[in-house]
Amino acid sequence: MRTKIITAERLPQLLSRLYQETFWSRIEKRGPDECWLWKKCVNWDGYGVITFQFHDGKHQVRAHQMAWVSEHKILIPDGKIILHS
């Protein structure tokens, strides 16, 4: 099981203006029925990722999960799966 990167402790930092501007600057927004293009790094299995510095080191956050948290301003509920498409 993967360790949760988006935690209650890290949520305020992820929602900060600096992190939000950094994240959204890496997306090419398209039409409402089109996929938005992630313009930066992808991990070994093809997911867009962004690396952020936290108090306990650097951690990669998947772009589609960061987008969900940015939109809803809450943690991803336990058991909920956020799809990238």
A tleap script that builds the chain and sets N, CA, C and O, in Angstrom:
source leaprc.protein.ff14SB
mol = sequence {
  NMET ARG THR LYS ILE ILE THR ALA GLU ARG
  LEU PRO GLN LEU LEU SER ARG LEU TYR GLN
  GLU THR PHE TRP SER ARG ILE GLU LYS ARG
  GLY PRO ASP GLU CYS TRP LEU TRP LYS LYS
  CYS VAL ASN TRP ASP GLY TYR GLY VAL ILE
  THR PHE GLN PHE HIE ASP GLY LYS HIE GLN
  VAL ARG ALA HIE GLN MET ALA TRP VAL SER
  GLU HIE LYS ILE LEU ILE PRO ASP GLY LYS
  ILE ILE LEU HIE CSER
}
set mol.1.N position { 0.833 -1.180 0.000 }
set mol.1.CA position { 0.000 0.000 0.000 }
set mol.1.C position { 0.881 1.247 0.000 }
set mol.1.O position { 1.868 1.326 0.731 }
set mol.2.N position { 0.509 2.213 -0.827 }
set mol.2.CA position { 1.276 3.455 -0.918 }
set mol.2.C position { 1.064 4.322 0.312 }
set mol.2.O position { -0.030 4.363 0.874 }
set mol.3.N position { 2.103 5.004 0.720 }
set mol.3.CA position { 2.004 5.952 1.811 }
set mol.3.C position { 1.287 7.194 1.314 }
set mol.3.O position { 1.575 7.684 0.222 }
set mol.4.N position { 0.357 7.706 2.104 }
set mol.4.CA position { -0.350 8.924 1.730 }
set mol.4.C position { 0.599 10.107 1.774 }
set mol.4.O position { 1.284 10.335 2.772 }
set mol.5.N position { 0.632 10.851 0.690 }
set mol.5.CA position { 1.438 12.063 0.636 }
set mol.5.C position { 0.581 13.268 1.003 }
set mol.5.O position { 1.042 14.182 1.686 }
set mol.6.N position { -0.673 13.265 0.544 }
set mol.6.CA position { -1.586 14.363 0.859 }
set mol.6.C position { -2.252 14.048 2.191 }
set mol.6.O position { -3.208 13.276 2.256 }
set mol.7.N position { -1.733 14.659 3.252 }
set mol.7.CA position { -2.224 14.423 4.606 }
set mol.7.C position { -2.785 15.724 5.183 }
set mol.7.O position { -2.582 16.800 4.621 }
set mol.8.N position { -3.486 15.615 6.300 }
set mol.8.CA position { -4.048 16.797 6.960 }
set mol.8.C position { -2.940 17.787 7.326 }
set mol.8.O position { -3.132 19.001 7.245 }
set mol.9.N position { -1.807 17.271 7.720 }
set mol.9.CA position { -0.688 18.126 8.106 }
set mol.9.C position { -0.141 18.902 6.901 }
set mol.9.O position { 0.277 20.051 7.045 }
set mol.10.N position { -0.142 18.290 5.735 }
set mol.10.CA position { 0.419 18.924 4.538 }
set mol.10.C position { -0.608 19.731 3.740 }
set mol.10.O position { -0.231 20.524 2.877 }
set mol.11.N position { -1.891 19.541 4.016 }
set mol.11.CA position { -2.932 20.185 3.217 }
set mol.11.C position { -2.809 21.711 3.165 }
set mol.11.O position { -2.890 22.275 2.074 }
set mol.12.N position { -2.616 22.404 4.294 }
set mol.12.CA position { -2.493 23.868 4.212 }
set mol.12.C position { -1.344 24.315 3.309 }
set mol.12.O position { -1.476 25.303 2.586 }
set mol.13.N position { -0.241 23.609 3.342 }
set mol.13.CA position { 0.900 23.946 2.498 }
set mol.13.C position { 0.556 23.713 1.028 }
set mol.13.O position { 0.906 24.529 0.174 }
set mol.14.N position { -0.125 22.611 0.726 }
set mol.14.CA position { -0.507 22.313 -0.652 }
set mol.14.C position { -1.500 23.337 -1.203 }
set mol.14.O position { -1.518 23.607 -2.404 }
set mol.15.N position { -2.325 23.904 -0.320 }
set mol.15.CA position { -3.313 24.880 -0.749 }
set mol.15.C position { -2.785 26.319 -0.701 }
set mol.15.O position { -3.513 27.260 -1.016 }
set mol.16.N position { -1.531 26.482 -0.311 }
set mol.16.CA position { -0.954 27.831 -0.245 }
set mol.16.C position { -0.851 28.425 -1.649 }
set mol.16.O position { -0.795 27.704 -2.645 }
set mol.17.N position { -0.826 29.730 -1.701 }
set mol.17.CA position { -0.754 30.431 -2.991 }
set mol.17.C position { 0.460 29.984 -3.808 }
set mol.17.O position { 0.339 29.734 -5.008 }
set mol.18.N position { 1.618 29.883 -3.172 }
set mol.18.CA position { 2.840 29.489 -3.871 }
set mol.18.C position { 2.695 28.098 -4.509 }
set mol.18.O position { 3.014 27.914 -5.684 }
set mol.19.N position { 2.220 27.142 -3.741 }
set mol.19.CA position { 2.092 25.780 -4.269 }
set mol.19.C position { 1.013 25.709 -5.340 }
set mol.19.O position { 1.165 24.981 -6.321 }
set mol.20.N position { -0.071 26.452 -5.166 }
set mol.20.CA position { -1.137 26.444 -6.164 }
set mol.20.C position { -0.655 27.073 -7.475 }
set mol.20.O position { -0.912 26.535 -8.552 }
set mol.21.N position { 0.038 28.201 -7.388 }
set mol.21.CA position { 0.550 28.839 -8.600 }
set mol.21.C position { 1.559 27.945 -9.308 }
set mol.21.O position { 1.553 27.842 -10.535 }
set mol.22.N position { 2.412 27.308 -8.544 }
set mol.22.CA position { 3.390 26.392 -9.123 }
set mol.22.C position { 2.687 25.245 -9.832 }
set mol.22.O position { 3.024 24.908 -10.967 }
set mol.23.N position { 1.719 24.652 -9.166 }
set mol.23.CA position { 0.999 23.508 -9.740 }
set mol.23.C position { 0.254 23.896 -11.017 }
set mol.23.O position { 0.445 23.265 -12.056 }
set mol.24.N position { -0.592 24.925 -10.952 }
set mol.24.CA position { -1.440 25.280 -12.093 }
set mol.24.C position { -0.642 25.820 -13.269 }
set mol.24.O position { -1.126 25.775 -14.401 }
set mol.25.N position { 0.571 26.333 -13.038 }
set mol.25.CA position { 1.405 26.817 -14.143 }
set mol.25.C position { 1.931 25.666 -15.000 }
set mol.25.O position { 2.447 25.888 -16.096 }
set mol.26.N position { 1.801 24.467 -14.509 }
set mol.26.CA position { 2.317 23.298 -15.223 }
set mol.26.C position { 1.242 22.537 -15.994 }
set mol.26.O position { 1.466 21.415 -16.449 }
set mol.27.N position { 0.091 23.152 -16.131 }
set mol.27.CA position { -1.030 22.522 -16.827 }
set mol.27.C position { -1.436 23.384 -18.012 }
set mol.27.O position { -1.577 24.601 -17.893 }
set mol.28.N position { -1.621 22.736 -19.157 }
set mol.28.CA position { -2.182 23.411 -20.325 }
set mol.28.C position { -3.673 23.142 -20.323 }
set mol.28.O position { -4.120 22.050 -20.675 }
set mol.29.N position { -4.441 24.147 -19.924 }
set mol.29.CA position { -5.891 23.989 -19.846 }
set mol.29.C position { -6.480 24.026 -21.253 }
set mol.29.O position { -6.092 24.836 -22.094 }
set mol.30.N position { -7.424 23.125 -21.476 }
set mol.30.CA position { -8.092 23.040 -22.770 }
set mol.30.C position { -9.592 23.181 -22.564 }
set mol.30.O position { -10.034 23.606 -21.497 }
set mol.31.N position { -10.373 22.829 -23.570 }
set mol.31.CA position { -11.825 22.947 -23.506 }
set mol.31.C position { -12.442 22.077 -22.428 }
set mol.31.O position { -11.779 21.196 -21.880 }
set mol.32.N position { -13.727 22.323 -22.118 }
set mol.32.CA position { -14.404 21.596 -21.035 }
set mol.32.C position { -14.542 20.093 -21.292 }
set mol.32.O position { -14.679 19.318 -20.345 }
set mol.33.N position { -14.510 19.681 -22.534 }
set mol.33.CA position { -14.624 18.253 -22.859 }
set mol.33.C position { -13.302 17.651 -23.303 }
set mol.33.O position { -13.269 16.547 -23.847 }
set mol.34.N position { -12.222 18.367 -23.075 }
set mol.34.CA position { -10.901 17.894 -23.484 }
set mol.34.C position { -10.024 17.644 -22.262 }
set mol.34.O position { -10.208 18.258 -21.212 }
set mol.35.N position { -9.074 16.736 -22.419 }
set mol.35.CA position { -8.098 16.493 -21.353 }
set mol.35.C position { -7.171 17.703 -21.247 }
set mol.35.O position { -6.837 18.332 -22.251 }
set mol.36.N position { -6.765 18.016 -20.028 }
set mol.36.CA position { -5.785 19.059 -19.806 }
set mol.36.C position { -4.414 18.409 -19.802 }
set mol.36.O position { -4.229 17.346 -19.208 }
set mol.37.N position { -3.462 19.033 -20.453 }
set mol.37.CA position { -2.139 18.454 -20.635 }
set mol.37.C position { -1.218 18.832 -19.478 }
set mol.37.O position { -1.054 20.010 -19.157 }
set mol.38.N position { -0.621 17.817 -18.858 }
set mol.38.CA position { 0.395 18.030 -17.831 }
set mol.38.C position { 1.710 18.243 -18.551 }
set mol.38.O position { 2.133 17.385 -19.327 }
set mol.39.N position { 2.378 19.392 -18.306 }
set mol.39.CA position { 3.543 19.790 -19.084 }
set mol.39.C position { 4.882 19.438 -18.441 }
set mol.39.O position { 5.931 19.790 -18.980 }
set mol.40.N position { 4.867 18.765 -17.321 }
set mol.40.CA position { 6.130 18.507 -16.627 }
set mol.40.C position { 6.371 17.000 -16.454 }
set mol.40.O position { 6.028 16.210 -17.334 }
set mol.41.N position { 6.953 16.614 -15.338 }
set mol.41.CA position { 7.424 15.242 -15.114 }
set mol.41.C position { 6.285 14.232 -14.977 }
set mol.41.O position { 5.195 14.541 -14.498 }
set mol.42.N position { 6.588 13.016 -15.419 }
set mol.42.CA position { 5.711 11.882 -15.172 }
set mol.42.C position { 6.523 10.821 -14.434 }
set mol.42.O position { 7.744 10.747 -14.576 }
set mol.43.N position { 5.834 10.006 -13.648 }
set mol.43.CA position { 6.543 8.962 -12.903 }
set mol.43.C position { 6.675 7.706 -13.755 }
set mol.43.O position { 6.302 7.706 -14.929 }
set mol.44.N position { 7.194 6.656 -13.179 }
set mol.44.CA position { 7.482 5.420 -13.906 }
set mol.44.C position { 6.250 4.793 -14.542 }
set mol.44.O position { 6.372 4.075 -15.535 }
set mol.45.N position { 5.063 5.049 -13.993 }
set mol.45.CA position { 3.856 4.446 -14.578 }
set mol.45.C position { 3.024 5.451 -15.376 }
set mol.45.O position { 1.852 5.204 -15.660 }
set mol.46.N position { 3.633 6.585 -15.736 }
set mol.46.CA position { 3.008 7.525 -16.649 }
set mol.46.C position { 2.130 8.596 -16.035 }
set mol.46.O position { 1.530 9.382 -16.768 }
set mol.47.N position { 2.033 8.655 -14.712 }
set mol.47.CA position { 1.220 9.681 -14.061 }
set mol.47.C position { 2.010 10.980 -13.929 }
set mol.47.O position { 3.199 10.966 -13.608 }
set mol.48.N position { 1.332 12.108 -14.181 }
set mol.48.CA position { 1.960 13.390 -13.949 }
set mol.48.C position { 2.245 13.557 -12.468 }
set mol.48.O position { 1.410 13.219 -11.629 }
set mol.49.N position { 3.418 14.076 -12.146 }
set mol.49.CA position { 3.790 14.275 -10.739 }
set mol.49.C position { 4.449 15.641 -10.570 }
set mol.49.O position { 5.044 16.189 -11.498 }
set mol.50.N position { 4.323 16.158 -9.382 }
set mol.50.CA position { 4.996 17.390 -8.999 }
set mol.50.C position { 5.663 17.133 -7.651 }
set mol.50.O position { 5.072 16.512 -6.767 }
set mol.51.N position { 6.876 17.606 -7.501 }
set mol.51.CA position { 7.619 17.406 -6.263 }
set mol.51.C position { 7.549 18.676 -5.429 }
set mol.51.O position { 7.838 19.773 -5.909 }
set mol.52.N position { 7.162 18.504 -4.179 }
set mol.52.CA position { 7.081 19.615 -3.238 }
set mol.52.C position { 7.983 19.326 -2.042 }
set mol.52.O position { 8.199 18.173 -1.669 }
set mol.53.N position { 8.498 20.390 -1.459 }
set mol.53.CA position { 9.305 20.293 -0.246 }
set mol.53.C position { 8.395 20.444 0.967 }
set mol.53.O position { 7.677 21.436 1.093 }
set mol.54.N position { 8.427 19.463 1.853 }
set mol.54.CA position { 7.702 19.514 3.114 }
set mol.54.C position { 8.716 19.495 4.249 }
set mol.54.O position { 9.915 19.356 4.006 }
set mol.55.N position { 8.251 19.630 5.479 }
set mol.55.CA position { 9.173 19.657 6.623 }
set mol.55.C position { 9.978 18.369 6.749 }
set mol.55.O position { 11.073 18.369 7.312 }
set mol.56.N position { 9.432 17.265 6.220 }
set mol.56.CA position { 10.126 15.968 6.335 }
set mol.56.C position { 10.789 15.541 5.023 }
set mol.56.O position { 11.104 14.364 4.845 }
set mol.57.N position { 10.998 16.475 4.119 }
set mol.57.CA position { 11.691 16.173 2.875 }
set mol.57.C position { 10.828 16.407 1.650 }
set mol.57.O position { 9.709 16.912 1.743 }
set mol.58.N position { 11.368 16.030 0.501 }
set mol.58.CA position { 10.661 16.196 -0.761 }
set mol.58.C position { 9.782 14.972 -1.027 }
set mol.58.O position { 10.176 13.832 -0.780 }
set mol.59.N position { 8.578 15.247 -1.539 }
set mol.59.CA position { 7.651 14.169 -1.870 }
set mol.59.C position { 6.966 14.490 -3.188 }
set mol.59.O position { 6.653 15.644 -3.479 }
set mol.60.N position { 6.738 13.444 -3.983 }
set mol.60.CA position { 6.010 13.611 -5.239 }
set mol.60.C position { 4.515 13.456 -4.992 }
set mol.60.O position { 4.074 12.532 -4.309 }
set mol.61.N position { 3.753 14.372 -5.557 }
set mol.61.CA position { 2.294 14.337 -5.489 }
set mol.61.C position { 1.794 14.113 -6.911 }
set mol.61.O position { 2.238 14.792 -7.837 }
set mol.62.N position { 0.877 13.170 -7.093 }
set mol.62.CA position { 0.325 12.931 -8.423 }
set mol.62.C position { -0.544 14.110 -8.837 }
set mol.62.O position { -1.339 14.620 -8.048 }
set mol.63.N position { -0.381 14.533 -10.083 }
set mol.63.CA position { -1.044 15.742 -10.576 }
set mol.63.C position { -2.566 15.651 -10.483 }
set mol.63.O position { -3.213 16.625 -10.099 }
set mol.64.N position { -3.144 14.517 -10.821 }
set mol.64.CA position { -4.609 14.423 -10.796 }
set mol.64.C position { -5.146 14.463 -9.374 }
set mol.64.O position { -6.262 14.934 -9.153 }
set mol.65.N position { -4.376 13.979 -8.407 }
set mol.65.CA position { -4.796 14.062 -7.005 }
set mol.65.C position { -4.648 15.491 -6.493 }
set mol.65.O position { -5.499 15.977 -5.748 }
set mol.66.N position { -3.579 16.160 -6.889 }
set mol.66.CA position { -3.387 17.561 -6.506 }
set mol.66.C position { -4.502 18.422 -7.090 }
set mol.66.O position { -4.993 19.328 -6.417 }
set mol.67.N position { -4.906 18.158 -8.318 }
set mol.67.CA position { -5.992 18.915 -8.946 }
set mol.67.C position { -7.293 18.731 -8.163 }
set mol.67.O position { -8.035 19.692 -7.959 }
set mol.68.N position { -7.568 17.515 -7.730 }
set mol.68.CA position { -8.797 17.244 -6.967 }
set mol.68.C position { -8.771 18.003 -5.643 }
set mol.68.O position { -9.750 18.653 -5.274 }
set mol.69.N position { -7.662 17.919 -4.940 }
set mol.69.CA position { -7.530 18.608 -3.649 }
set mol.69.C position { -7.619 20.127 -3.852 }
set mol.69.O position { -8.230 20.826 -3.043 }
set mol.70.N position { -7.020 20.627 -4.914 }
set mol.70.CA position { -7.070 22.064 -5.198 }
set mol.70.C position { -8.491 22.535 -5.450 }
set mol.70.O position { -8.876 23.623 -5.022 }
set mol.71.N position { -9.256 21.732 -6.134 }
set mol.71.CA position { -10.642 22.086 -6.453 }
set mol.71.C position { -11.553 21.998 -5.233 }
set mol.71.O position { -12.389 22.877 -5.023 }
set mol.72.N position { -11.402 20.949 -4.427 }
set mol.72.CA position { -12.324 20.685 -3.320 }
set mol.72.C position { -11.856 21.239 -1.972 }
set mol.72.O position { -12.657 21.386 -1.049 }
set mol.73.N position { -10.582 21.542 -1.861 }
set mol.73.CA position { -9.998 22.140 -0.639 }
set mol.73.C position { -10.126 21.244 0.598 }
set mol.73.O position { -10.145 21.730 1.729 }
set mol.74.N position { -10.213 19.951 0.369 }
set mol.74.CA position { -10.269 18.977 1.465 }
set mol.74.C position { -9.400 17.781 1.089 }
set mol.74.O position { -8.985 17.628 -0.060 }
set mol.75.N position { -9.137 16.939 2.083 }
set mol.75.CA position { -8.404 15.703 1.818 }
set mol.75.C position { -9.239 14.765 0.962 }
set mol.75.O position { -10.469 14.824 0.981 }
set mol.76.N position { -8.577 13.913 0.222 }
set mol.76.CA position { -9.268 12.868 -0.520 }
set mol.76.C position { -9.810 11.885 0.510 }
set mol.76.O position { -9.039 11.331 1.294 }
set mol.77.N position { -11.121 11.658 0.525 }
set mol.77.CA position { -11.690 10.750 1.534 }
set mol.77.C position { -11.116 9.342 1.434 }
set mol.77.O position { -10.825 8.856 0.341 }
set mol.78.N position { -10.955 8.693 2.588 }
set mol.78.CA position { -10.484 7.312 2.610 }
set mol.78.C position { -11.393 6.453 1.741 }
set mol.78.O position { -12.617 6.564 1.812 }
set mol.79.N position { -10.799 5.609 0.931 }
set mol.79.CA position { -11.554 4.718 0.068 }
set mol.79.C position { -11.928 5.314 -1.273 }
set mol.79.O position { -12.351 4.589 -2.173 }
set mol.80.N position { -11.779 6.628 -1.426 }
set mol.80.CA position { -12.108 7.279 -2.698 }
set mol.80.C position { -10.906 7.171 -3.619 }
set mol.80.O position { -9.773 7.400 -3.196 }
set mol.81.N position { -11.145 6.824 -4.868 }
set mol.81.CA position { -10.091 6.721 -5.861 }
set mol.81.C position { -10.272 7.861 -6.845 }
set mol.81.O position { -11.334 8.012 -7.450 }
set mol.82.N position { -9.231 8.661 -7.001 }
set mol.82.CA position { -9.259 9.797 -7.933 }
set mol.82.C position { -8.607 9.334 -9.229 }
set mol.82.O position { -7.425 8.991 -9.259 }
set mol.83.N position { -9.395 9.331 -10.295 }
set mol.83.CA position { -8.881 8.910 -11.595 }
set mol.83.C position { -8.296 10.103 -12.342 }
set mol.83.O position { -8.716 11.242 -12.136 }
set mol.84.N position { -7.344 9.840 -13.193 }
set mol.84.CA position { -6.703 10.929 -13.926 }
set mol.84.C position { -7.428 11.288 -15.199 }
set mol.84.O position { -7.044 12.246 -15.869 }
set mol.85.N position { -8.465 10.553 -15.556 }
set mol.85.CA position { -9.216 10.910 -16.773 }
set mol.85.C position { -10.696 10.777 -16.536 }
set mol.85.O position { -11.492 11.033 -17.440 }
savepdb mol mol.pdb
quit
